[in-house]
Amino acid sequence: IPQDPSNQKCGRKKTVSFSSMPSEKKISSASDCISFMQAGCELKKVRPNSRIYNRFFTLDPDLQALRWEPSKKDLEKAKLDISAIKEIRLGKNTETFRNNGLADQISEDCALSVIHGENYESLDLVANSADVANIWVSGLRYLVSRSKQPLDLMESSHNTPRFAWLKTVFEAADVDGNGIMLEDTSVELIKKLNPTLKESKIRLKFKEIQKSKEKLTTRVTKEEFCEAFSELCTRPEVYFLLVQISKNKEYLDANDLMLFLEAEQGVTHITEEMCLDIIRRYELSQEGRLKGFLAIDGFTQYLLSPECDIFDPEHKKIVQDMTQPLSHYYINASHNTYLIEDQLRGPADINGYVRALKMSCRSIELDVCDGPDNEPIICNRNNMTSPLAFRNVIEVINKLAFFASEYPLILCLGNHCSVQQQKVVVQHMKRIFGNKLYTEAPLSSEVYLPSPEKLKMKIIVKGKKLPCDQDILEGEVTDEDEEAEISRRLSEDFSREPKLIWLCRELSDLVSLCKSVQYKDFETSMKSQNYWEMCSFSEAEASRIANEYPEDFVNYNKKFLSRVYPSAMRIDSSNLNPQDFWNCGCQIVAMNYQTPGPMMDLHTGWFLQNGGCGYVLRPSVMRDEVSYFSANTKGIVPGVSPQVLHVKIISGQNFPKPKGACAKGDVIDPYVCIEIHGIPADCTEQRTKTVQQNSDNPIFDESFEFQINLPELAMIRFVVLDDDYIGDEFIGQYTIPLECLQPGYRHIPLRSFVGDIMEHVTLFVHIAITNRSGGGKAQKRSLSVRIGKKAREYTMLRNTGLKTIDDIFKLAVHPLREATDMRENMQNAMVSVKELCGLPPIASLKQCILTLSSRLVSSDNAPSVTLCMKDAFPYLEPLGTVPDVQKKVLAAYDLV
């Protein structure tokens, strides 16, 4: 199988990550984090003056203080008492990081800050890898939350609910009740609990445990079973997340889950009862289900479940307005539907139609020729072997026409038949399709095509038509089909007249809403084309028009349907990039369904939205009569508010070896490429570092930001590749429209090269989408707050020269400026609040309030502010004196 050509970039720099867990033992509990911190490691200490020092940090054996060396201070000063720590932040979320000149070179995911003392001073650190940063953050948070309790906190990891559950699993399988079990039985048991684990890996883990205990027997005890399971089945990145959202417990209760779903996952209208229901369905231990808590194994299962799918379930239903004219939708279209191989020599195959219709394709092609015994046939005219009987094809189409979608199906008829067999074609279609055939004459009183809603369950024939004003039974029409274009191109004689074909009245009458006409230029079309007439463009012609007249193309497509088909030079049936033509509003971009690869991925991903019904409403800038849009715009699209997409690639699960991979054994070195497809200003790609030799659970932990100027047309494609020194090999991909992304922590199901979902193969990510104010590039954080009003970009109004209209719109200038100011001020105020709360720009208002509330409660749980309503707004009024740090936050909140 060919590699993914979209990634065959020349001179792309390969980067390698040497970060792996600091020790072979994976982190699977708080005590693991604490042991690691006690052993200590080197962290970089960042100072506000842009200096960075390497220091060795350790946690005291009695867990009371954090120390670092070497230091100019005496030993007692180079330490920080755990009791003085107020909060621990992950990421570059303090003044020091924001103002440090080198901050851009520091990875967001390796930075952490320890906030301490009454004045909220910060100790700002950078770890060598995101894993190490996570260990310090989780371990310190655990200690801080426990410091308010007596010091028996190092609960042995053996009396956690998880171990209680594992013991019951062990005991149920231990039929003799001896407390020991054959290794084979233990391996089977773990495989049953976690089907994705490889048997060899489980056996190796038991060998390690036995070796460390210098045991001679291979029988497995209850403790060894629990230890092996915890080490094999705890995903450290999920464990860190669990600790973070459970406020440093090792399980979630219904309240924790509720806050997680609201603040992080963007779920609305969630109740405590719904959370308890999730816990009952996913928690594995009986104790947890009864008491209402979710431990690490249940939480991992929940995150992997369809309930946490990255694809917004709303879009699995039809959510768009289906009552607009047909020309306002993108239509899922297939090219040479009868082929399942290449278009030069491939034989015709009925499965081409079955596949396309099951994938809710709404525009299919039939090339009909004269066949033996007066029975028309469908065949590849370059390969007349194995033709299909036209009648059989029509029967299959009739059976599956509305299998995947009830919206209209367009049949693009390529007629190469004699008049005699044309009549047979008509008889078959009328007999088999019956009243599904749409043959009503278009109304000349209308200006636009009818809507998909109005044409539900209808089959529309696209083809040539005889002039209505001549009362003839048959006549000549021009044939501008693809083959005619090919022969013209090959003879290089573009001036040749199109050839003429005979058409009978009966076949002409089957064509109503999609009459094929020849395109000349936009001026002619806008003057004389009827709304029920449509043009087909070859890829080369459509590309030329898209480059030379992008605005005119969009305007033309507001009213008329355009069909674009792949270049005749694509003899291998490769696919064009549909996005190039969608950007100009072309509705019917015909794809070679039989050819998998990046272009087909984009096409399939795009039509997953709107319930997968094969019709997607185009952005309003492409529909409104008065709107003006060119895909080649640099940056901001007038009337559309741009967004920033934040993607964190956390980890991968169970990556398979690439098909046809070079002989490298079972080892792969995966990395992830994130591609944005949309208007040219939005197209970009970024990649993670490579993780060496890990296909089971590679940890990437890298964050990326993309500015999206036209979100309605943007798609994101995640591609996982094997970093091979010869050429990168394709492991899996997933393509999704930006509008269908769900925020928060999500698992992405990866698809194989041919587009099938691979079982248990996922990518774990965090997604957030934020709005962005002002033009140009995404703003630097904390800059916006300082920008004066002078630098603001206001809406400009051009004079039309019509006095009445210009006078009316003059009145709008002032309110528009005020609205712009209000929006900018609001966004700037929000930036301040997030920064003072020590939260990243992707935080929600809810997360700010949660952080704030925990700070405004003193150590003895007495509140220091009161919430009161003034002018219908919730104000926070201090009770008595509040430290300066909190005053700043309250002032920022007031501003919001």
HELIX and SHEET records of a PDB file:
HELIX    1   1 PRO A    5  ASN A    7  5                                   3    
HELIX    2   2 ALA A   30  ALA A   39  1                                  10    
HELIX    3   3 ILE A   82  ALA A   84  5                                   3    
HELIX    4   4 GLU A   95  ASN A   99  1                                   5    
HELIX    5   5 ALA A  103  GLN A  105  5                                   3    
HELIX    6   6 GLU A  108  CYS A  110  5                                   3    
HELIX    7   7 ALA A  130  ARG A  146  1                                  17    
HELIX    8   8 SER A  157  ASN A  159  5                                   3    
HELIX    9   9 PRO A  161  ALA A  173  1                                  13    
HELIX   10  10 GLU A  183  LEU A  193  1                                  11    
HELIX   11  11 GLU A  199  SER A  212  1                                  14    
HELIX   12  12 LYS A  222  CYS A  233  1                                  12    
HELIX   13  13 PRO A  236  ILE A  245  1                                  10    
HELIX   14  14 ALA A  254  LEU A  259  1                                   6    
HELIX   15  15 PHE A  260  GLU A  264  3                                   5    
HELIX   16  16 GLU A  272  TYR A  282  1                                  11    
HELIX   17  17 GLN A  286  LYS A  291  1                                   6    
HELIX   18  18 ILE A  296  LEU A  304  1                                   9    
HELIX   19  19 PRO A  306  CYS A  308  5                                   3    
HELIX   20  20 PRO A  313  LYS A  316  5                                   4    
HELIX   21  21 LEU A  326  HIS A  328  5                                   3    
HELIX   22  22 ASN A  351  LYS A  358  1                                   8    
HELIX   23  23 PRO A  372  ASN A  374  5                                   3    
HELIX   24  24 PHE A  390  LEU A  400  1                                  11    
HELIX   25  25 VAL A  419  PHE A  433  1                                  15    
HELIX   26  26 GLY A  434  LYS A  436  5                                   3    
HELIX   27  27 GLU A  482  LEU A  490  1                                   9    
HELIX   28  28 ARG A  505  LEU A  510  1                                   6    
HELIX   29  29 PHE A  522  SER A  528  1                                   7    
HELIX   30  30 GLU A  539  GLU A  548  1                                  10    
HELIX   31  31 PRO A  550  LYS A  559  1                                  10    
HELIX   32  32 PRO A  578  TRP A  582  1                                   5    
HELIX   33  33 PRO A  598  TRP A  606  1                                   9    
HELIX   34  34 ASN A  610  GLY A  612  5                                   3    
HELIX   35  35 SER A  620  MET A  622  5                                   3    
HELIX   36  36 PRO A  680  ASP A  682  5                                   3    
HELIX   37  37 PRO A  711  LEU A  713  5                                   3    
HELIX   38  38 LEU A  738  CYS A  740  5                                   3    
HELIX   39  39 SER A  784  ARG A  786  5                                   3    
HELIX   40  40 LYS A  789  ALA A  791  5                                   3    
HELIX   41  41 LYS A  803  LEU A  836  1                                  34    
HELIX   42  42 LEU A  845  ARG A  855  1                                  11    
HELIX   43  43 ASP A  884  LEU A  895  1                                  12    
SHEET    1   A 2 VAL A  16  SER A  17  0                                        
SHEET    2   A 2 THR A 690  VAL A 691  1                                        
SHEET    1   B 7 LYS A  79  ASP A  81  0                                        
SHEET    2   B 7 ALA A  65  GLU A  69 -1                                        
SHEET    3   B 7 ILE A  52  LEU A  59 -1                                        
SHEET    4   B 7 CYS A  41  VAL A  46 -1                                        
SHEET    5   B 7 GLU A 121  VAL A 126 -1                                        
SHEET    6   B 7 ALA A 111  HIS A 116 -1                                        
SHEET    7   B 7 ILE A  85  LEU A  90 -1                                        
SHEET    1   C 2 ILE A 180  MET A 181  0                                        
SHEET    2   C 2 VAL A 220  THR A 221 -1                                        
SHEET    1   D 2 LEU A 252  ASP A 253  0                                        
SHEET    2   D 2 PHE A 293  LEU A 294 -1                                        
SHEET    1   E11 ASN A 383  ALA A 389  0                                        
SHEET    2   E11 ILE A 377  ASN A 380 -1                                        
SHEET    3   E11 SER A 363  CYS A 369 -1                                        
SHEET    4   E11 LEU A 409  HIS A 416  1                                        
SHEET    5   E11 ILE A 459  GLY A 463  1                                        
SHEET    6   E11 VAL A 511  SER A 516  1                                        
SHEET    7   E11 GLU A 533  SER A 538  1                                        
SHEET    8   E11 SER A 562  TYR A 565  1                                        
SHEET    9   E11 ILE A 588  MET A 591  1                                        
SHEET   10   E11 TYR A 329  SER A 334  1                                        
SHEET   11   E11 TYR A 615  LEU A 617 -1                                        
SHEET    1   F 2 GLU A 474  THR A 478  0                                        
SHEET    2   F 2 LEU A 500  CYS A 504 -1                                        
SHEET    1   G 4 ILE A 699  ILE A 708  0                                        
SHEET    2   G 4 GLN A 643  GLN A 653 -1                                        
SHEET    3   G 4 ILE A 757  ASN A 771 -1                                        
SHEET    4   G 4 GLY A 744  ARG A 751 -1                                        
SHEET    1   H 4 THR A 684  ARG A 687  0                                        
SHEET    2   H 4 PRO A 670  HIS A 677 -1                                        
SHEET    3   H 4 MET A 715  ASP A 722 -1                                        
SHEET    4   H 4 GLU A 729  PRO A 737 -1                                        
SHEET    1   I 2 VAL A 865  LYS A 870  0                                        
SHEET    2   I 2 PHE A 873  PRO A 878 -1                                        
END                                                                             
